[in-house]
């Protein structure tokens, strides 16, 4: 029979218990999931950020304003072209100002 590994130093966000916290798999991004044996709550202690950095967004906008299509920007930066187009639309309000700064 397999015995669950008990983790010291983890606290359940629901009941506040620090006893009987065990590992309970991984999230899609690879973060460790935990389960409280007191209340049954499953939680992630240290979440990983999955967002795209501001530097990459600025580089994508520079590429678009230099003549690369929205789909091309997506392929270059290995991301969804929809994300790139959403950033472009969001920044299109201040294009005159921001294009000179980029």
C-alpha positions as CSV (number, residue, x, y, z in Angstrom):
1,X,0.0,0.0,0.0
2,X,1.3,3.5,-0.9
3,X,1.6,6.0,1.9
4,X,1.1,9.7,1.1
5,X,4.0,12.1,1.9
6,X,3.1,14.5,4.6
7,X,4.4,18.1,4.0
8,X,5.6,20.3,6.8
9,X,5.1,24.1,6.7
10,X,2.0,24.1,4.4
11,X,-1.3,25.7,5.7
12,X,-4.7,24.9,4.3
13,X,-6.4,28.1,3.0
14,X,-9.8,26.9,4.0
15,X,-9.4,25.5,7.6
16,X,-6.0,26.9,8.5
17,X,-4.6,23.5,9.5
18,X,-0.9,22.9,9.2
19,X,-1.1,19.3,10.1
20,X,-1.9,16.5,7.7
21,X,-1.2,18.3,4.4
22,X,-0.3,15.9,1.6
23,X,0.8,16.1,-2.0
24,X,-2.1,15.7,-4.5
25,X,-0.8,15.8,-8.0
26,X,0.2,18.6,-10.3
27,X,-1.5,21.4,-12.2
28,X,-1.3,21.8,-16.0
29,X,1.5,24.3,-15.6
30,X,3.5,21.9,-13.3
31,X,2.8,23.5,-9.9
32,X,2.4,21.1,-7.0
33,X,-1.2,20.5,-5.7
34,X,-1.8,19.7,-2.1
35,X,-4.8,18.3,-0.1
36,X,-5.8,18.9,3.5
37,X,-6.7,15.7,5.2
38,X,-8.7,17.6,7.8
39,X,-11.2,19.3,5.5
40,X,-10.5,17.7,2.1
41,X,-9.6,21.1,0.4
42,X,-7.3,20.9,-2.6
43,X,-5.0,23.9,-3.2
44,X,-1.9,25.1,-4.9
45,X,0.8,26.5,-2.6
46,X,3.1,28.2,-5.0
47,X,1.4,29.1,-8.3
48,X,3.4,29.6,-11.5
49,X,2.7,32.7,-13.5
50,X,1.7,31.8,-17.1
51,X,1.4,35.3,-18.5
52,X,3.6,36.9,-21.2
53,X,6.1,39.6,-20.0
54,X,5.8,43.2,-20.9
55,X,9.1,43.1,-22.9
56,X,7.6,40.4,-25.2
57,X,4.4,42.4,-25.7
58,X,6.5,45.5,-26.6
59,X,8.6,43.5,-29.0
60,X,5.5,42.1,-30.6
61,X,4.0,45.6,-31.0
62,X,7.3,46.8,-32.5
63,X,7.2,43.9,-35.0
64,X,3.6,44.6,-36.0
65,X,4.2,48.4,-36.5
66,X,7.3,47.6,-38.6
67,X,5.1,45.7,-41.1
68,X,4.7,42.1,-39.9
69,X,1.1,40.8,-40.0
70,X,-0.8,39.8,-36.8
71,X,-0.4,36.1,-37.7
72,X,3.3,36.7,-38.4
73,X,3.8,38.2,-35.0
74,X,2.1,35.2,-33.5
75,X,4.4,32.8,-35.3
76,X,7.6,34.8,-34.6
77,X,6.9,34.9,-30.8
78,X,5.3,31.4,-30.7
79,X,2.0,32.7,-29.3
80,X,-1.6,33.0,-30.4
81,X,-2.1,35.6,-33.1
82,X,-5.4,36.5,-31.3
83,X,-3.3,37.7,-28.2
84,X,-1.1,39.8,-30.5
85,X,-4.1,41.3,-32.2
86,X,-5.8,42.1,-28.9
87,X,-2.7,43.9,-27.7
88,X,-2.6,45.8,-31.0
89,X,-6.2,46.8,-30.6
90,X,-5.7,47.9,-27.0
91,X,-2.8,50.1,-28.0
92,X,-4.3,51.5,-31.2
93,X,-6.0,54.3,-29.2
94,X,-2.7,55.9,-28.6
95,X,-0.9,54.8,-31.7
96,X,0.4,58.3,-32.6
97,X,2.1,58.6,-29.2
98,X,3.2,55.1,-28.6
99,X,4.6,54.3,-32.1
100,X,7.2,57.1,-31.6
101,X,8.1,55.7,-28.2
102,X,8.5,52.1,-29.4
